[in-house]
Amino acid sequence: DFASNLITGIPKLIDESGISGLFGGLPAMLSKQVPYTFAKQVSFDTFATMLYAVAANANFAAADVKFEVSFGAALLASVLACLLSQPGDVILTATYKGSNASFGSVVSQITENRGIQGFFSGLSARFIHVGAIITS
């Protein structure tokens, strides 16, 4: 057991890893979350605008397709966000799986072992996961 609670765990972590041990996974977390959040927020509005334009061209009133546009824009935005944040997700997973490796060494290890395509491993499972969340 590393520690029984947060109060005893933080000092022990600082003793073993220094203050930087508290933030060791931050670059990996940001490499996933920033692209995901940015892509989802920005692209949702773009997709919604495009879908409303398509509906208007088909003579549908915006009020009549509000649910469908919201659902479609959310699904498309989520898929795009998954695609853009997948490299960060792979880095984050490798960071937490391995030892106290730095962000740069984790990226180098993934590149050396699996090449650029290694950053996109598990993408199909992530698409299924996102599809299940959006449709539920």
Backbone as JSON Lines, residues from 0, in Angstrom:
{"i":0,"aa":"D","n":[0.84,-1.19,0.0],"ca":[0.0,0.0,0.0],"c":[0.88,1.25,0.0]}
{"i":1,"aa":"F","n":[0.63,2.11,-0.96],"ca":[1.4,3.35,-1.04],"c":[1.0,4.29,0.09]}
{"i":2,"aa":"A","n":[-0.28,4.51,0.25],"ca":[-0.8,5.37,1.31],"c":[-2.27,5.04,1.5]}
{"i":3,"aa":"S","n":[-2.78,5.32,2.68],"ca":[-4.17,4.98,2.97],"c":[-5.14,6.1,2.59]}
{"i":4,"aa":"N","n":[-4.63,7.32,2.43],"ca":[-5.51,8.43,2.06],"c":[-4.68,9.56,1.44]}
{"i":5,"aa":"L","n":[-5.36,10.61,1.03],"ca":[-4.71,11.74,0.38],"c":[-3.75,12.47,1.32]}
{"i":6,"aa":"I","n":[-4.12,12.6,2.55],"ca":[-3.31,13.33,3.53],"c":[-1.96,12.66,3.74]}
{"i":7,"aa":"T","n":[-1.93,11.34,3.74],"ca":[-0.64,10.65,3.9],"c":[0.04,10.41,2.55]}
{"i":8,"aa":"G","n":[-0.77,10.36,1.47],"ca":[-0.22,10.06,0.15],"c":[0.57,11.19,-0.46]}
{"i":9,"aa":"I","n":[0.08,12.43,-0.34],"ca":[0.78,13.56,-0.96],"c":[2.18,13.75,-0.39]}
{"i":10,"aa":"P","n":[2.36,13.79,0.94],"ca":[3.74,13.92,1.46],"c":[4.64,12.76,1.04]}
{"i":11,"aa":"K","n":[4.09,11.56,0.98],"ca":[4.9,10.41,0.57],"c":[5.31,10.53,-0.89]}
{"i":12,"aa":"L","n":[4.38,10.98,-1.74],"ca":[4.7,11.19,-3.15],"c":[5.76,12.26,-3.32]}
{"i":13,"aa":"I","n":[5.65,13.35,-2.59],"ca":[6.64,14.42,-2.65],"c":[8.0,13.92,-2.17]}
{"i":14,"aa":"D","n":[8.02,13.13,-1.11],"ca":[9.28,12.56,-0.6],"c":[9.95,11.67,-1.64]}
{"i":15,"aa":"E","n":[9.16,10.86,-2.33],"ca":[9.72,9.9,-3.29],"c":[10.05,10.52,-4.65]}
{"i":16,"aa":"S","n":[9.2,11.48,-5.11],"ca":[9.36,11.98,-6.47],"c":[9.62,13.48,-6.56]}
{"i":17,"aa":"G","n":[9.6,14.15,-5.43],"ca":[9.74,15.61,-5.46],"c":[8.41,16.26,-5.8]}
{"i":18,"aa":"I","n":[8.39,17.56,-5.75],"ca":[7.15,18.3,-6.03],"c":[6.67,18.07,-7.46]}
{"i":19,"aa":"S","n":[7.61,17.8,-8.37],"ca":[7.22,17.55,-9.76],"c":[6.44,16.25,-9.9]}
{"i":20,"aa":"G","n":[6.55,15.37,-8.93],"ca":[5.79,14.13,-8.95],"c":[4.29,14.36,-8.92]}
{"i":21,"aa":"L","n":[3.88,15.49,-8.38],"ca":[2.46,15.83,-8.33],"c":[1.92,16.18,-9.72]}
{"i":22,"aa":"F","n":[2.82,16.58,-10.61],"ca":[2.39,17.06,-11.93],"c":[2.98,16.24,-13.08]}
{"i":23,"aa":"G","n":[3.49,15.06,-12.79],"ca":[4.17,14.25,-13.8],"c":[3.31,13.9,-15.0]}
{"i":24,"aa":"G","n":[2.03,13.67,-14.8],"ca":[1.15,13.29,-15.9],"c":[0.46,14.46,-16.58]}
{"i":25,"aa":"L","n":[0.75,15.68,-16.14],"ca":[0.06,16.85,-16.68],"c":[0.29,17.07,-18.18]}
{"i":26,"aa":"P","n":[1.53,17.0,-18.68],"ca":[1.7,17.17,-20.14],"c":[0.94,16.12,-20.95]}
{"i":27,"aa":"A","n":[0.93,14.88,-20.48],"ca":[0.2,13.82,-21.19],"c":[-1.31,14.09,-21.13]}
{"i":28,"aa":"M","n":[-1.8,14.52,-20.0],"ca":[-3.23,14.82,-19.87],"c":[-3.63,15.98,-20.77]}
{"i":29,"aa":"L","n":[-2.8,17.01,-20.81],"ca":[-3.09,18.16,-21.67],"c":[-3.02,17.79,-23.15]}
{"i":30,"aa":"S","n":[-2.12,16.85,-23.5],"ca":[-2.0,16.46,-24.91],"c":[-3.25,15.74,-25.4]}
{"i":31,"aa":"K","n":[-4.05,15.25,-24.48],"ca":[-5.32,14.63,-24.85],"c":[-6.47,15.62,-24.73]}
{"i":32,"aa":"Q","n":[-6.58,16.26,-23.59],"ca":[-7.75,17.08,-23.28],"c":[-7.86,18.36,-24.1]}
{"i":33,"aa":"V","n":[-6.74,19.02,-24.35],"ca":[-6.8,20.29,-25.1],"c":[-7.3,20.06,-26.53]}
{"i":34,"aa":"P","n":[-6.72,19.13,-27.29],"ca":[-7.25,18.91,-28.65],"c":[-8.7,18.41,-28.64]}
{"i":35,"aa":"Y","n":[-9.03,17.55,-27.68],"ca":[-10.4,17.02,-27.62],"c":[-11.4,18.14,-27.37]}
{"i":36,"aa":"T","n":[-11.16,18.93,-26.36],"ca":[-12.1,19.99,-26.0],"c":[-12.19,21.04,-27.09]}
{"i":37,"aa":"F","n":[-11.05,21.45,-27.61],"ca":[-11.04,22.45,-28.67],"c":[-11.81,21.95,-29.9]}
{"i":38,"aa":"A","n":[-11.48,20.74,-30.35],"ca":[-12.12,20.2,-31.55],"c":[-13.62,20.04,-31.35]}
{"i":39,"aa":"K","n":[-14.02,19.55,-30.2],"ca":[-15.45,19.31,-29.98],"c":[-16.22,20.62,-29.91]}
{"i":40,"aa":"Q","n":[-15.71,21.59,-29.17],"ca":[-16.42,22.86,-29.01],"c":[-16.5,23.64,-30.32]}
{"i":41,"aa":"V","n":[-15.4,23.74,-31.02],"ca":[-15.36,24.52,-32.25],"c":[-16.13,23.83,-33.37]}
{"i":42,"aa":"S","n":[-15.93,22.54,-33.51],"ca":[-16.56,21.85,-34.64],"c":[-18.06,21.65,-34.44]}
{"i":43,"aa":"F","n":[-18.54,21.56,-33.21],"ca":[-19.98,21.4,-32.99],"c":[-20.76,22.54,-33.65]}
{"i":44,"aa":"D","n":[-20.34,23.76,-33.4],"ca":[-21.03,24.91,-33.99],"c":[-20.94,24.9,-35.51]}
{"i":45,"aa":"T","n":[-19.8,24.52,-36.03],"ca":[-19.62,24.46,-37.48],"c":[-20.52,23.4,-38.09]}
{"i":46,"aa":"F","n":[-20.53,22.21,-37.48],"ca":[-21.39,21.14,-37.99],"c":[-22.87,21.5,-37.87]}
{"i":47,"aa":"A","n":[-23.25,22.11,-36.77],"ca":[-24.65,22.51,-36.6],"c":[-25.07,23.52,-37.66]}
{"i":48,"aa":"T","n":[-24.21,24.49,-37.93],"ca":[-24.51,25.48,-38.97],"c":[-24.67,24.8,-40.32]}
{"i":49,"aa":"M","n":[-23.77,23.87,-40.64],"ca":[-23.85,23.16,-41.91],"c":[-25.12,22.32,-42.01]}
{"i":50,"aa":"L","n":[-25.48,21.64,-40.93],"ca":[-26.67,20.8,-40.95],"c":[-27.95,21.62,-41.05]}
{"i":51,"aa":"Y","n":[-27.98,22.77,-40.37],"ca":[-29.13,23.65,-40.51],"c":[-29.26,24.17,-41.94]}
{"i":52,"aa":"A","n":[-28.13,24.45,-42.59],"ca":[-28.16,24.91,-43.98],"c":[-28.69,23.82,-44.9]}
{"i":53,"aa":"V","n":[-28.27,22.59,-44.67],"ca":[-28.77,21.47,-45.47],"c":[-30.27,21.31,-45.26]}
{"i":54,"aa":"A","n":[-30.71,21.41,-44.01],"ca":[-32.14,21.29,-43.7],"c":[-32.94,22.41,-44.35]}
{"i":55,"aa":"A","n":[-32.41,23.62,-44.33],"ca":[-33.1,24.76,-44.95],"c":[-33.22,24.57,-46.46]}
{"i":56,"aa":"N","n":[-32.17,24.04,-47.08],"ca":[-32.21,23.76,-48.52],"c":[-33.24,22.68,-48.87]}
{"i":57,"aa":"A","n":[-33.55,21.82,-47.91],"ca":[-34.54,20.77,-48.11],"c":[-35.92,21.22,-47.63]}
{"i":58,"aa":"N","n":[-36.05,22.52,-47.35],"ca":[-37.32,23.12,-46.92],"c":[-37.83,22.64,-45.57]}
{"i":59,"aa":"F","n":[-36.9,22.36,-44.65],"ca":[-37.27,22.04,-43.27],"c":[-37.07,23.28,-42.43]}
{"i":60,"aa":"A","n":[-37.98,23.55,-41.53],"ca":[-37.81,24.66,-40.6],"c":[-36.82,24.25,-39.52]}
{"i":61,"aa":"A","n":[-36.05,25.21,-39.05],"ca":[-35.03,24.93,-38.04],"c":[-35.65,24.3,-36.79]}
{"i":62,"aa":"A","n":[-36.82,24.75,-36.41],"ca":[-37.47,24.2,-35.21],"c":[-37.85,22.73,-35.4]}
{"i":63,"aa":"D","n":[-38.12,22.34,-36.64],"ca":[-38.53,20.95,-36.91],"c":[-37.36,19.97,-36.86]}
{"i":64,"aa":"V","n":[-36.15,20.45,-37.03],"ca":[-34.97,19.56,-37.08],"c":[-33.97,19.84,-35.96]}
{"i":65,"aa":"K","n":[-34.42,20.55,-34.95],"ca":[-33.5,20.94,-33.87],"c":[-32.83,19.72,-33.21]}
{"i":66,"aa":"F","n":[-33.62,18.7,-32.88],"ca":[-33.06,17.5,-32.25],"c":[-32.08,16.8,-33.17]}
{"i":67,"aa":"E","n":[-32.49,16.61,-34.41],"ca":[-31.64,15.89,-35.37],"c":[-30.33,16.63,-35.62]}
{"i":68,"aa":"V","n":[-30.42,17.96,-35.74],"ca":[-29.2,18.75,-35.96],"c":[-28.3,18.67,-34.74]}
{"i":69,"aa":"S","n":[-28.87,18.8,-33.56],"ca":[-28.05,18.72,-32.33],"c":[-27.38,17.37,-32.21]}
{"i":70,"aa":"F","n":[-28.14,16.32,-32.45],"ca":[-27.6,14.97,-32.37],"c":[-26.51,14.75,-33.41]}
{"i":71,"aa":"G","n":[-26.8,15.12,-34.65],"ca":[-25.82,14.94,-35.73],"c":[-24.56,15.75,-35.51]}
{"i":72,"aa":"A","n":[-24.72,17.0,-35.09],"ca":[-23.55,17.85,-34.84],"c":[-22.72,17.31,-33.69]}
{"i":73,"aa":"A","n":[-23.39,16.81,-32.65],"ca":[-22.66,16.23,-31.5],"c":[-21.9,14.99,-31.91]}
{"i":74,"aa":"L","n":[-22.53,14.14,-32.71],"ca":[-21.87,12.91,-33.16],"c":[-20.66,13.24,-34.03]}
{"i":75,"aa":"L","n":[-20.84,14.12,-35.01],"ca":[-19.72,14.48,-35.89],"c":[-18.6,15.17,-35.12]}
{"i":76,"aa":"A","n":[-18.96,16.07,-34.21],"ca":[-17.94,16.77,-33.41],"c":[-17.18,15.8,-32.52]}
{"i":77,"aa":"S","n":[-17.89,14.82,-31.96],"ca":[-17.22,13.84,-31.1],"c":[-16.27,12.95,-31.88]}
{"i":78,"aa":"V","n":[-16.67,12.55,-33.07],"ca":[-15.79,11.72,-33.91],"c":[-14.53,12.52,-34.27]}
{"i":79,"aa":"L","n":[-14.71,13.77,-34.67],"ca":[-13.55,14.6,-35.01],"c":[-12.66,14.82,-33.79]}
{"i":80,"aa":"A","n":[-13.28,15.07,-32.64],"ca":[-12.5,15.27,-31.42],"c":[-11.72,14.02,-31.04]}
{"i":81,"aa":"C","n":[-12.33,12.86,-31.21],"ca":[-11.62,11.6,-30.93],"c":[-10.43,11.43,-31.86]}
{"i":82,"aa":"L","n":[-10.63,11.71,-33.12],"ca":[-9.55,11.57,-34.1],"c":[-8.38,12.49,-33.76]}
{"i":83,"aa":"L","n":[-8.68,13.74,-33.4],"ca":[-7.61,14.7,-33.12],"c":[-6.93,14.49,-31.77]}
{"i":84,"aa":"S","n":[-7.65,13.87,-30.83],"ca":[-7.06,13.69,-29.5],"c":[-6.52,12.28,-29.27]}
{"i":85,"aa":"Q","n":[-6.68,11.4,-30.24],"ca":[-6.2,10.02,-30.07],"c":[-4.7,9.93,-29.78]}
{"i":86,"aa":"P","n":[-3.85,10.69,-30.48],"ca":[-2.43,10.61,-30.12],"c":[-2.18,10.95,-28.65]}
{"i":87,"aa":"G","n":[-2.87,11.95,-28.15],"ca":[-2.73,12.32,-26.74],"c":[-3.24,11.23,-25.82]}
{"i":88,"aa":"D","n":[-4.3,10.53,-26.22],"ca":[-4.83,9.44,-25.41],"c":[-3.84,8.29,-25.34]}
{"i":89,"aa":"V","n":[-3.19,8.0,-26.46],"ca":[-2.17,6.94,-26.47],"c":[-0.99,7.33,-25.58]}
{"i":90,"aa":"I","n":[-0.59,8.59,-25.66],"ca":[0.51,9.09,-24.81],"c":[0.12,9.0,-23.34]}
{"i":91,"aa":"L","n":[-1.1,9.41,-23.03],"ca":[-1.57,9.38,-21.64],"c":[-1.61,7.96,-21.11]}
{"i":92,"aa":"T","n":[-2.12,7.04,-21.9],"ca":[-2.17,5.64,-21.48],"c":[-0.77,5.08,-21.25]}
{"i":93,"aa":"A","n":[0.14,5.37,-22.17],"ca":[1.52,4.89,-22.03],"c":[2.21,5.51,-20.82]}
{"i":94,"aa":"T","n":[1.9,6.76,-20.55],"ca":[2.5,7.44,-19.4],"c":[2.08,6.78,-18.1]}
{"i":95,"aa":"Y","n":[0.81,6.47,-17.97],"ca":[0.31,5.87,-16.73],"c":[0.62,4.39,-16.63]}
{"i":96,"aa":"K","n":[0.85,3.72,-17.76],"ca":[1.22,2.31,-17.74],"c":[2.67,2.11,-17.31]}
{"i":97,"aa":"G","n":[3.53,3.0,-17.79],"ca":[4.96,2.83,-17.59],"c":[5.47,3.39,-16.28]}
{"i":98,"aa":"S","n":[6.74,3.48,-16.22],"ca":[7.38,4.03,-15.03],"c":[7.28,5.55,-15.07]}
{"i":99,"aa":"N","n":[8.14,6.21,-14.37],"ca":[8.13,7.67,-14.3],"c":[8.84,8.28,-15.51]}
{"i":100,"aa":"A","n":[8.47,7.85,-16.69],"ca":[9.1,8.35,-17.91],"c":[8.58,9.75,-18.23]}
{"i":101,"aa":"S","n":[9.42,10.55,-18.83],"ca":[9.02,11.91,-19.21],"c":[8.11,11.87,-20.43]}
{"i":102,"aa":"F","n":[7.44,12.98,-20.67],"ca":[6.55,13.09,-21.82],"c":[7.32,12.81,-23.11]}
{"i":103,"aa":"G","n":[8.46,13.43,-23.27],"ca":[9.28,13.25,-24.47],"c":[9.73,11.82,-24.67]}
{"i":104,"aa":"S","n":[10.11,11.16,-23.58],"ca":[10.56,9.77,-23.73],"c":[9.4,8.83,-24.07]}
{"i":105,"aa":"V","n":[8.21,9.12,-23.57],"ca":[7.04,8.32,-23.91],"c":[6.73,8.47,-25.4]}
{"i":106,"aa":"V","n":[6.75,9.71,-25.9],"ca":[6.5,9.97,-27.32],"c":[7.54,9.26,-28.17]}
{"i":107,"aa":"S","n":[8.8,9.35,-27.78],"ca":[9.87,8.68,-28.52],"c":[9.7,7.17,-28.52]}
{"i":108,"aa":"Q","n":[9.31,6.62,-27.39],"ca":[9.13,5.17,-27.29],"c":[7.98,4.7,-28.19]}
{"i":109,"aa":"I","n":[6.88,5.43,-28.21],"ca":[5.76,5.06,-29.08],"c":[6.19,5.12,-30.54]}
{"i":110,"aa":"T","n":[6.89,6.19,-30.91],"ca":[7.34,6.36,-32.29],"c":[8.31,5.26,-32.69]}
{"i":111,"aa":"E","n":[9.26,4.93,-31.82],"ca":[10.24,3.88,-32.14],"c":[9.6,2.51,-32.25]}
{"i":112,"aa":"N","n":[8.64,2.22,-31.36],"ca":[8.04,0.88,-31.33],"c":[6.98,0.67,-32.4]}
{"i":113,"aa":"R","n":[6.18,1.69,-32.67],"ca":[5.03,1.5,-33.56],"c":[4.93,2.52,-34.68]}
{"i":114,"aa":"G","n":[5.83,3.46,-34.74],"ca":[5.77,4.49,-35.76],"c":[4.63,5.46,-35.5]}
{"i":115,"aa":"I","n":[4.37,6.32,-36.47],"ca":[3.31,7.32,-36.33],"c":[1.95,6.65,-36.15]}
{"i":116,"aa":"Q","n":[1.72,5.53,-36.84],"ca":[0.44,4.85,-36.71],"c":[0.18,4.36,-35.28]}
{"i":117,"aa":"G","n":[1.23,4.22,-34.5],"ca":[1.07,3.82,-33.1],"c":[0.27,4.82,-32.28]}
{"i":118,"aa":"F","n":[0.28,6.07,-32.71],"ca":[-0.47,7.1,-32.0],"c":[-1.98,6.99,-32.26]}
{"i":119,"aa":"F","n":[-2.36,6.16,-33.21],"ca":[-3.78,6.0,-33.53],"c":[-4.3,4.61,-33.21]}
{"i":120,"aa":"S","n":[-3.53,3.83,-32.44],"ca":[-4.0,2.5,-32.05],"c":[-5.18,2.65,-31.09]}
{"i":121,"aa":"G","n":[-6.15,1.79,-31.26],"ca":[-7.34,1.83,-30.42],"c":[-8.4,2.82,-30.86]}
{"i":122,"aa":"L","n":[-8.21,3.42,-32.02],"ca":[-9.14,4.46,-32.48],"c":[-10.55,3.9,-32.74]}
{"i":123,"aa":"S","n":[-10.64,2.71,-33.3],"ca":[-11.97,2.16,-33.59],"c":[-12.76,1.91,-32.3]}
{"i":124,"aa":"A","n":[-12.1,1.43,-31.27],"ca":[-12.78,1.23,-29.98],"c":[-13.24,2.56,-29.4]}
{"i":125,"aa":"R","n":[-12.45,3.57,-29.6],"ca":[-12.82,4.89,-29.09],"c":[-14.02,5.45,-29.84]}
{"i":126,"aa":"F","n":[-14.09,5.22,-31.15],"ca":[-15.25,5.65,-31.93],"c":[-16.52,4.95,-31.43]}
{"i":127,"aa":"I","n":[-16.43,3.66,-31.16],"ca":[-17.58,2.91,-30.65],"c":[-18.01,3.47,-29.3]}
{"i":128,"aa":"H","n":[-17.04,3.74,-28.46],"ca":[-17.32,4.31,-27.14],"c":[-18.02,5.65,-27.26]}
{"i":129,"aa":"V","n":[-17.53,6.51,-28.1],"ca":[-18.13,7.83,-28.28],"c":[-19.52,7.7,-28.88]}
{"i":130,"aa":"G","n":[-19.68,6.8,-29.85],"ca":[-20.98,6.59,-30.44],"c":[-22.01,6.13,-29.42]}
{"i":131,"aa":"A","n":[-21.58,5.28,-28.51],"ca":[-22.48,4.8,-27.45],"c":[-22.86,5.93,-26.51]}
{"i":132,"aa":"I","n":[-21.93,6.8,-26.2],"ca":[-22.22,7.91,-25.3],"c":[-23.19,8.88,-25.96]}
{"i":133,"aa":"I","n":[-22.94,9.22,-27.22],"ca":[-23.77,10.19,-27.92],"c":[-25.19,9.66,-28.11]}
{"i":134,"aa":"T","n":[-25.32,8.38,-28.41],"ca":[-26.65,7.84,-28.71],"c":[-27.42,7.42,-27.48]}
{"i":135,"aa":"S","n":[-26.83,7.45,-26.32],"ca":[-27.58,7.03,-25.12],"c":[-28.26,8.19,-24.45]}
